[in-house]
Amino acid sequence: MENDYTIRTALSRKLTELRKEAKLTIGQLSEQSGIHHVAIERYESGEGCPSLVSLLRLAYFFGVSLDELCCMDEYVARRDQDE
C-alpha cells in the first residue's frame, strides 16, 4: 500500500501544480475538463484516486502524458531505492 500512497501523493502535487500554472481555480478546471469540482478537490488533497477516464481527461487537458501526470519517474526512482 505504500506505493499506492506515493503515487497518489505525487499525483495530487502534480495536479495542483498544473492547475496553478494554468492560473485556474478548481471550479474553472472542473468546468473546462468536465470533472466535478469535488472530485478535483479530493484528487488534489490526496483523499481520492481518479478513474482512468478522469486521468485521461486531465492529461489531455493539460497536454501531458499519463506518466508525467502521475509522476512515474519519481515513483520508479523511489521504488528502486526501497529495493
C-alpha positions, 0 to 999 in steps of 0.5 A: 500500500505504500506505493499506492500512497506515493503515487497518489501523493505525487499525483495530487502535487502534480495536479495542483501544480498544473492547475496553478500554472494554468492560473485556474481555480478548481471550479474553472478546471472542473468546468473546462475538463468536465470533472466535478469540482469535488472530485478535483478537490479530493484528487488534489488533497490526496483523499481520492484516486481518479478513474482512468477516464478522469486521468485521461481527461486531465492529461489531455487537458493539460497536454501531458502524458499519463506518466508525467501526470502521475509522476512515474519517474519519481515513483520508479526512482523511489521504488528502486531505492526501497529495493 
